[in-house]
Structure formats: structure tokens, C-alpha cells
Amino acid sequence: MKYVLLITFLLCSLFTMKAQSYILVDDGMKLRLCYFNMDSKGNFDYYDNIKCNLVDIYGSRFVGYNWKGDSLVLFLETKGKVIQKTILLDSIKPVSILPILKASNLKTLYYGRQKDPNAEYRLGNLKIQINTHGWVECYREDSLLWQKHPNISSFGIGTLGLGYQNPVITPDGQTLLLRYATYFTCYLVEIDVNTGKQRKIVRNKIYTPFWYSPDGRYILYTSKRGLRIYDRETRKKFKDFGWRDAFWLYR
């Protein structure tokens, strides 16, 4: 009987284990791969490096990554030419699969997603459409769930809205994160997929990437003062990391 209980416990543990959260950090000189862990007091540890120096990037710009088997493929741009560096990771726990909205203008796990007029994004039976006037519409199996006009009055910005751009989605597929652009500033806005209810999150520097952590709790984004992390549960902002750029690591 005790062996049955032990096996049951181990099986339950396997199914409830969460993938370790990692951050790929670009400090301008080197790329570092770090654990990300937040404690109960809101302090987080990201300096416990797995491989302190993945690759030297002095004179180059890190523009993205992808996976090839168990190897991490890094894309580095030097004088307009992009080269690849392949790093075999033999000491990393499994990481989450990226629940990315598919679109012709969206390169999976790649830097600098740009606005594409009349873009269409898909994830399973979910479809997001954004037109040239900044409207956003959400469909499930071609049935309209909601639509949003870039109504600047709801944000109290006092300027003409350029509209919604570049949607990403939480790992559970329930919340969209979009850039809401105006002529003077940009915000990140969350919209509930099922109800269309929206909430302004933080100011965001235009044309910089933003994404959810693998557990969906944190948002990594760029403000005018640099990289920050937003805690969706406590609504706190964390800053001053000294990084030039960073990415949540996904497969």
C-alpha cells in the first residue's frame, strides 16, 4: 500500500511541477542566462547564473533566439548582418512553450515586433484583428466576442489615439496584452479575452518588446527609463536592473 501511495505522490508531483522561469539578459557586453525567482516579500533573485557568459556580444546587437533540439540558437546583428551562435544547454530544466499569436508579421521568439496594418493574429480558435485605424476585434470561431475603438477618453491622455498594436497573450490564453499608442506616449493595456474588459497597466517605450513570464504573473517591458518588471498580482513595478535588454526564455 505504501508503494502505491508513493507512486501516486510522485505521479502527482510530475503533473503539478512548473517549468523553471529563466531570463536571458543582455547587458551590452555579454549574454547571461539567469534563474528568475520572486520571494514572498517581493524580492527577486536573478543573479544565480546557469551559464554566466553564454557569448560575448561586444560590437553586436542581440536580436533574438530560437531553439534547435536542446541547443539555444542566438541571433546577433553586426553592421546589418545577422549571424547565429548555437549554445548547448545541458543543465537547464524544461522551459515553457510560448503560446504565441500567429501572424505573418510576427516572428516567433524574435526581437522588435512591428505594427502591421490589418494584421490578423490566431491562437487555436481565437482570432484577433487590428486594422489601420487602431481598432481591435476579438473572435472565437469567427463569432465576434468584442471590439475596441481607440477611445482616448477612457485613458485621460488628452491626445489623439493611434490605437492598439502588437497583441501578446497570457500562457493560459485568457488575457491579451497590447500596446496602446498615442502621438505622445504609449501604454500597455490588458484586455480580458472573454469579456473585453480592459485595464491600463504601465507606460511603454514604443517599438520595444514586451511579454508575460511563463507563469503569467509578471510582465517584462521597457519604459523610457529602461527595463522594468510589472507584478500583475501586487501591481508593483520593479526597475533598475542595469540591463540593456532581456527576454523571458520560452521554447
PLY file of the C-alpha trace (Angstrom):
ply
format ascii 1.0
element vertex 251
property float x
property float y
property float z
element edge 250
property int vertex1
property int vertex2
end_header
0.00 0.00 0.00
2.78 2.44 0.89
4.38 1.85 -2.50
1.09 2.67 -4.23
0.86 5.92 -2.24
4.46 6.76 -3.06
3.96 6.17 -6.77
0.74 8.22 -6.69
2.57 11.06 -4.94
5.39 11.01 -7.48
2.98 11.00 -10.41
1.02 13.92 -8.93
4.28 15.79 -8.39
5.27 15.29 -12.01
1.96 16.63 -13.29
1.95 19.64 -10.95
5.59 20.68 -11.48
6.00 24.07 -13.09
8.75 24.84 -15.57
11.58 26.88 -14.15
11.44 30.56 -15.15
14.57 31.97 -16.79
15.62 35.37 -18.10
18.03 35.85 -20.98
19.92 39.04 -20.06
21.79 41.36 -22.44
24.00 43.83 -20.54
25.63 45.25 -23.68
28.81 43.19 -23.36
27.67 39.63 -22.75
24.57 37.46 -22.74
23.75 35.76 -19.43
21.15 33.14 -18.63
19.65 33.54 -15.15
17.06 31.96 -12.93
14.13 34.19 -12.01
12.58 33.71 -8.59
10.39 36.10 -6.55
10.05 35.57 -2.80
7.04 36.34 -0.57
8.42 39.80 0.26
8.64 40.89 -3.35
12.41 40.46 -3.62
13.63 38.53 -6.60
16.82 36.72 -7.40
18.12 36.76 -10.94
21.87 36.54 -10.44
22.03 32.79 -9.86
23.56 32.21 -13.27
23.35 28.89 -15.03
25.97 29.88 -17.56
27.34 33.29 -16.67
28.58 34.09 -20.17
26.70 32.45 -22.99
28.51 34.55 -25.58
30.40 37.84 -25.89
28.41 40.36 -27.91
30.60 43.47 -27.79
30.12 45.33 -31.09
26.97 43.34 -31.90
23.28 43.64 -31.12
21.32 40.71 -29.72
18.16 40.47 -31.82
16.52 37.21 -30.81
16.71 33.49 -30.13
15.20 30.17 -31.04
15.67 26.50 -30.18
17.24 23.65 -32.11
16.72 20.48 -30.12
18.35 21.09 -26.73
20.52 23.89 -28.08
19.74 27.60 -27.81
20.30 29.47 -31.07
21.19 33.15 -30.57
20.83 35.77 -33.32
23.42 38.57 -33.29
23.45 41.53 -35.68
26.72 43.22 -36.67
26.70 46.04 -39.25
23.41 44.87 -40.70
24.41 41.20 -40.94
22.75 38.65 -38.67
24.80 35.64 -37.54
23.83 32.67 -35.39
25.55 31.30 -32.29
24.46 27.89 -31.02
24.77 27.14 -27.29
24.22 23.62 -25.94
22.36 23.85 -22.62
22.90 20.68 -20.62
21.97 21.96 -17.15
18.67 23.73 -17.72
15.30 22.43 -16.55
12.43 22.32 -19.08
11.04 25.73 -20.02
7.53 26.62 -21.09
6.26 26.54 -24.64
5.43 30.01 -25.95
1.65 30.45 -26.51
2.21 32.93 -29.32
-0.45 34.51 -31.53
0.41 33.52 -35.08
0.62 36.25 -37.72
2.51 36.83 -40.93
4.34 39.81 -39.44
5.21 38.12 -36.16
8.44 36.12 -35.98
8.32 33.58 -33.19
10.74 34.45 -30.37
12.21 37.34 -32.36
13.00 40.91 -31.41
11.06 44.04 -32.40
7.53 43.13 -33.43
6.22 45.93 -35.63
2.69 47.10 -36.33
1.18 45.60 -39.47
-1.97 47.34 -40.80
-4.91 44.98 -40.98
-2.95 42.29 -39.15
-4.63 39.06 -38.11
-3.39 37.03 -35.14
-4.51 33.50 -34.28
-4.23 31.07 -31.38
-6.36 27.93 -31.67
-9.95 29.08 -32.26
-9.12 32.63 -31.19
-8.62 35.36 -33.80
-7.50 38.94 -33.15
-7.77 41.57 -35.89
-6.23 45.05 -35.80
-6.90 47.50 -38.62
-5.13 50.65 -39.84
-7.24 52.89 -37.59
-6.21 51.06 -34.42
-9.43 49.12 -33.91
-9.05 45.71 -32.31
-11.59 42.90 -32.65
-11.62 39.51 -30.94
-13.34 36.47 -32.49
-13.83 32.91 -31.28
-14.58 30.52 -34.15
-15.49 33.56 -36.29
-18.06 34.80 -33.74
-17.32 38.34 -32.58
-16.65 38.48 -28.83
-15.88 42.22 -28.62
-14.33 45.15 -30.42
-12.41 48.15 -29.13
-12.14 51.58 -30.69
-9.06 53.66 -29.67
-11.14 55.82 -27.36
-8.66 58.17 -25.69
-11.17 59.45 -23.14
-11.03 56.16 -21.24
-7.34 56.77 -20.52
-7.44 60.51 -19.85
-4.48 61.09 -22.17
-5.87 64.18 -23.87
-4.47 63.46 -27.33
-5.44 61.61 -30.48
-5.13 57.84 -30.16
-3.17 55.86 -32.75
-4.75 52.69 -31.47
-3.97 49.18 -30.35
-0.86 47.34 -31.56
1.12 44.11 -31.20
-1.04 41.74 -29.12
0.55 39.01 -26.99
-1.32 36.58 -24.78
-1.03 35.03 -21.32
0.09 31.39 -21.11
-3.47 30.40 -20.11
-4.89 32.15 -23.18
-7.29 34.30 -21.15
-5.76 37.81 -21.34
-4.36 39.91 -24.15
-1.58 42.44 -23.65
-1.45 45.20 -26.27
0.42 48.43 -26.82
-1.95 51.42 -26.89
-0.19 54.17 -28.83
-0.82 57.90 -28.98
1.21 60.68 -30.59
2.93 61.48 -27.31
3.19 58.25 -25.33
2.35 54.53 -25.25
0.71 52.33 -22.65
0.40 48.61 -22.16
-3.23 47.58 -21.85
-4.65 44.24 -20.76
-7.95 43.04 -22.20
-9.88 40.02 -20.91
-10.41 37.68 -23.86
-13.90 36.58 -22.79
-15.41 39.87 -21.60
-13.44 42.59 -23.39
-12.85 44.38 -20.08
-9.63 46.38 -20.30
-7.14 47.82 -17.84
-4.26 50.24 -18.40
-1.04 48.79 -16.95
2.09 50.88 -17.46
3.75 53.29 -19.87
5.80 51.54 -22.53
8.57 52.75 -24.83
7.35 52.36 -28.41
8.80 49.63 -30.65
10.22 47.63 -27.76
9.17 44.04 -26.99
7.02 43.06 -24.03
5.86 39.69 -22.80
4.43 37.68 -19.92
6.57 35.47 -17.69
5.99 31.73 -18.20
3.68 31.61 -15.16
1.73 34.66 -16.42
2.28 36.72 -13.27
4.93 39.19 -14.45
5.34 41.46 -17.47
8.79 42.33 -18.77
8.68 45.63 -20.67
10.67 48.79 -21.43
9.84 52.27 -20.18
11.63 55.48 -21.16
13.91 54.87 -18.17
14.82 51.30 -19.06
13.73 47.73 -18.47
11.16 47.01 -15.79
9.12 44.11 -14.45
5.46 44.55 -13.52
3.80 42.25 -10.96
0.20 41.68 -12.06
-0.91 40.45 -8.62
0.52 43.25 -6.47
0.57 45.88 -9.29
4.10 46.85 -8.31
6.82 47.91 -10.74
10.43 46.81 -10.34
13.27 48.64 -12.08
16.99 49.48 -12.11
18.40 46.16 -13.30
21.26 47.63 -15.31
20.34 45.53 -18.33
20.26 46.78 -21.89
17.71 44.17 -22.87
16.18 40.95 -21.55
13.79 38.19 -22.60
11.78 35.56 -20.78
13.07 32.24 -22.04
10.46 30.09 -23.82
10.58 27.23 -26.23
0 1
1 2
2 3
3 4
4 5
5 6
6 7
7 8
8 9
9 10
10 11
11 12
12 13
13 14
14 15
15 16
16 17
17 18
18 19
19 20
20 21
21 22
22 23
23 24
24 25
25 26
26 27
27 28
28 29
29 30
30 31
31 32
32 33
33 34
34 35
35 36
36 37
37 38
38 39
39 40
40 41
41 42
42 43
43 44
44 45
45 46
46 47
47 48
48 49
49 50
50 51
51 52
52 53
53 54
54 55
55 56
56 57
57 58
58 59
59 60
60 61
61 62
62 63
63 64
64 65
65 66
66 67
67 68
68 69
69 70
70 71
71 72
72 73
73 74
74 75
75 76
76 77
77 78
78 79
79 80
80 81
81 82
82 83
83 84
84 85
85 86
86 87
87 88
88 89
89 90
90 91
91 92
92 93
93 94
94 95
95 96
96 97
97 98
98 99
99 100
100 101
101 102
102 103
103 104
104 105
105 106
106 107
107 108
108 109
109 110
110 111
111 112
112 113
113 114
114 115
115 116
116 117
117 118
118 119
119 120
120 121
121 122
122 123
123 124
124 125
125 126
126 127
127 128
128 129
129 130
130 131
131 132
132 133
133 134
134 135
135 136
136 137
137 138
138 139
139 140
140 141
141 142
142 143
143 144
144 145
145 146
146 147
147 148
148 149
149 150
150 151
151 152
152 153
153 154
154 155
155 156
156 157
157 158
158 159
159 160
160 161
161 162
162 163
163 164
164 165
165 166
166 167
167 168
168 169
169 170
170 171
171 172
172 173
173 174
174 175
175 176
176 177
177 178
178 179
179 180
180 181
181 182
182 183
183 184
184 185
185 186
186 187
187 188
188 189
189 190
190 191
191 192
192 193
193 194
194 195
195 196
196 197
197 198
198 199
199 200
200 201
201 202
202 203
203 204
204 205
205 206
206 207
207 208
208 209
209 210
210 211
211 212
212 213
213 214
214 215
215 216
216 217
217 218
218 219
219 220
220 221
221 222
222 223
223 224
224 225
225 226
226 227
227 228
228 229
229 230
230 231
231 232
232 233
233 234
234 235
235 236
236 237
237 238
238 239
239 240
240 241
241 242
242 243
243 244
244 245
245 246
246 247
247 248
248 249
249 250
